[in-house]
């Protein structure tokens, strides 16, 4: 038996030090009872050999544990490289989010975006289509990780005024394509059989001179119209997801009155869970928005974002969280 400091204490001290905690420790001991062996393993030993021992067996075990240690170290290095690549990809994805939203006296935008991992499958944007029309959308690609993020970026690249998807550039001046027309084009561009992924999207166009909102929804969370007195209206016209080529998406026209807000959210809002696996839910979402109806758009969005995270507490998100909102102020 070791004098002064026994093997258990030596092992515990080695495991407590950052400089030595990753070194494999093998016990060779005269204590052969199950309790002693269990205690040694609990202290951090990787193996436990009782006396008398076979030298060849000990050498074989040392060799095996050294090889496992090398393999773990290489795996850790690879994981560091993967994490760094994902972090860089996440920064690139975030750089695509609008840094400066369109500035019009008649409309004010705000948004929040929180990926559940380093990179996410959500993307959003706001675009000027012509002097009187603004287009805005929120996309949610199925699944998580690099493949979902890549599709989100592809959608982002296509959803701009220069690709011919949002505007028909063969007319003079370019014709603003209707939301349903845009979704039909996306449905052909992203077939499920090719990409093995589908996505939802809500795309809307606001005429900033009249307040006419035209939207089309591909199985995304229904947009909400919040009036300045707190009344809440759900815009529930919707089709199926992008990629199935199953049926028309349809669209609806809604007149937005001055002082009203339009709110888009991803399902990461309503489906955010707390530590008891309870969902944030539609009822709480509606109440939070109604309680904030008189606030400026940026404060309303920030308040909803904070309330969702406060509700979740220490429970990590299982899906991306995106919020996009506007307030229509009218021409006066």
Secondary structure, DSSP 8 states (H G I E B T S, - for coil): --SSS-HHHHHHHHHHSTTTTTS--EEEES--SHHHHHHHHHTT-SEEEESS--HHHHHHHHHHHHHHHHHHHHHHHHHHHHHHHHHHHHHHHHHHS-SS---BTTEEEEEEEE-SSSS-SEEEEEEE-SSSEEEEEEEEESS-SHHHHHHHHHHHHHSSTTSSSSEETTSSS-EE--HHHHHHHHHHHT-HHHHS--EEEEEEEEETTT-EEEEEEES---EEEE-TTS-EEEE---B--BTS--S----EEEE--TT-EEEEE-HHHHT-B-TT--B-HHHHHHHHHHHTTTS-HHHHHHHHHHHHHHHHTT---SS-EEEEEEEE----
